[in-house]
Amino acid sequence: MCGIVGAVSNRNIVPILIEGLKRLEYRGYDSCGVAVHQGGELKRARSTARVAQLQASAAEARLDSGTGIAHTRWATHGAPEVHNAHPHFSRGRIALVHNGIIENHDELRAELVKRGYEFSSQTDTEVIAHLVDHLYDGDLFDAVQRAVLRLKGAYAIAVFCRDEPQRVVGAREGSPLILGLGKGENFLASDAMALAGVTDQIVYLEEGDVVDLQLGKTWIAARQPDGRFRDVQREVRTVVAHSGAAELGPYRHYMQKEIFEQPRAIADTLGDLGETTGIAPEMFGDGAHRVFQDVQQVLILACGTSYYAGSTAKYWLEAIAGIPTSVEIASEYRYRSSVPDPKTLVVTISQSGETADTLAALKHARSLGMEHTLTICNVATSAMVRECRFAYITRAGVEVGVASTKAFTTQLVGLFLLTLALAQVRGRLTDEQEHAHLKALRHLPVAVQAVLALEPQIIAWAEEFARKENALFLGRGLHYPIALEGALKLKEISYIHAEAYPAGELKHGPLALVTSAMPVVTVAPNDALLDKLKSNLQEVRARGGELFVFADADTRIDSSPGVRVIRMPEHYGPLSPILHVVPLQLLAYHTACARGTDVDKPRNLAKSVTVE
């Protein structure tokens, strides 16, 4: 999940490379670096600090060139040390950056050591640099083509050679890479956002592509099944990318800003739905009505926060649409034997649309004969959207904070609309029910705004949480996945160990952990399981546990010794999970602030997980 930028130009591209890295830093920030062709040799600057520091290092090194590559890293092989930072050099001739994991790097390393190559890092990337150097015979494009045939795994690479100024070669297999076409100059990047303001002419490279960038011209060669390469043309798209450099305004962090952007993000995702249009399968794409009639079950594939969105949707899909639904962790699904059914609607969920595990799971599902595919995604130009037949694009906007907030709530909105569309096709949605659901959806931004007004009360709770090292989250039914998401948020950014359970499972194990030192956060909507939940709360109090309860206004759960209650403004029926996750986001955020962690860039994590 590293970020790559490369360029060939007649102007100094170092500022462009570094600005591009700043916009890709969400992909990883363990280390970063830039390399250029300058004065007939390779020069570079690398740092284990943030990209802003790299800018100073590049200025100090007086890097100034029209040819270069840059990289921001999320560590896989090798600790986040300067010697492991990209770009990697080979014998002063080859400079290379890489996103992905090379599975056969040990085998290749042993072979290259025998050929006299010395390794200065623990990375799998350095293997590629030495391999390209070994195969180089005056034509970098040819050397890279031959090199990638030896690689097993997923990768995107950008490379240039000392002996061929004004030339950069890129290649991709399993990791995203785009080509940006400028006027007399050309660019490579992990996504279009890195090139915002530089060019809007974008080519999305496909699996197995190798691309040659020179001044004013490019070539793309596609790998064929027999291992040969054939020149191809790829569609040039006009992509208006946003820089992501939004101002924080009154907020301390992007995460806080993005939490408070949720009413607008939900409203934008809904668009004019309910005002000028009703529920229709075609909102997911042409031909959706016919496909939705044909499907007999739903399979949801996702990772992390998106998986919890899918887990919530399972309750909706089965209760409202009456369609059997399974939710799979994408990173597990492709590695087990499953029973495929061609009448399955395969739904992928991803903020970035580049999540490697989810893309791989999607391809695996299709290989099993399940071609009815749909994605809920926040990036219209992403690989996920291109790979799926149908799509619903959420309008969360750029999400800078690594811990997902507004992307999650807008995913839930998209999944609820999918539920209603499937219910309609299956004859389970009356006009009156459709009207009621649309009314609730249109009011949702206002309802979320009312929840955000609880922030001062949550800040007070956060002061208590900041002194803890463990926490337990409880929910039941539809709100159990919301408890899971709340625990994930807390552990992601505050580094407090947190786990979530269905409240009814307390007596089957987790109750052994409950003491006054472990706060128990409870999601308590006024639903059919409320009385059962109240019994579970008593189980905690009887063991001296401290309860922190987010309760709907009419639940009759009151504050008492050992029981702290924050009342939600209103009960929201099936859409209640969208409201209840918001205070959990705020609790995690303010706890992290109280502990002094790096909220927007938590340790060891990155935004777009493009490695398996």
Helices and strands as residue ranges (DSSP letters): E 3-8, H 14-24, G 25-27, E 31-38, E 41-47, H 51-60, E 67-73, G 82-84, E 88-90, E 94-102, H 105-114, H 125-135, H 140-148, E 153-161, E 167-173, E 178-181, E 186-189, G 192-195, E 201-204, E 209-214, E 217-223, E 229-232, E 237-238, H 254-260, H 262-270, G 281-284, H 288-294, E 297-302, H 304-316, I 317-321, E 325-329, H 330-333, E 344-350, H 356-367, E 372-377, H 383-387, E 390-393, H 406-425, H 431-452, H 455-465, E 470-475, G 477-479, H 480-494, E 497-502, G 503-508, G 510-513, E 519-524, H 530-542, E 546-551, E 563-567, G 573-575, H 576-595
